[in-house]
Amino acid sequence: MAVMVEIHHTGTEPGERAEIVAVIEHALADRAGDWHVSIFGSQSSVQWEMKISGPTGFERTYDLDGAAGEHDPRVIGKIVTKMVPGT
């Protein structure tokens, strides 16, 4: 099992990016297969787009709304857990 996380154009500090990566890795730790999560932000919006790809063609996208608190690392971890089926 491998988890790759990319975070681009979110304006987050390195410590916060590391926390986001850690919660995503934790959320996917018990899932079989290789996973790729990318989060892309924009200077013109409080929305970040998160895309999750995994084994057997699994693919989901989700818009993380900063105004709703969805840029918080703990919230991102909970969203990933809900979006990805359990083992």
HELIX and SHEET records of a PDB file:
HELIX    1   1 PRO A   14  LEU A   28  1                                  15    
HELIX    2   2 PRO A   55  GLY A   57  5                                   3    
HELIX    3   3 GLY A   66  ALA A   68  5                                   3    
HELIX    4   4 PRO A   73  MET A   83  1                                  11    
SHEET    1   A 4 ALA A   2  HIS A   8  0                                        
SHEET    2   A 4 ASP A  34  SER A  42  1                                        
SHEET    3   A 4 SER A  45  SER A  53 -1                                        
SHEET    4   A 4 GLU A  59  ASP A  65 -1                                        
END                                                                             
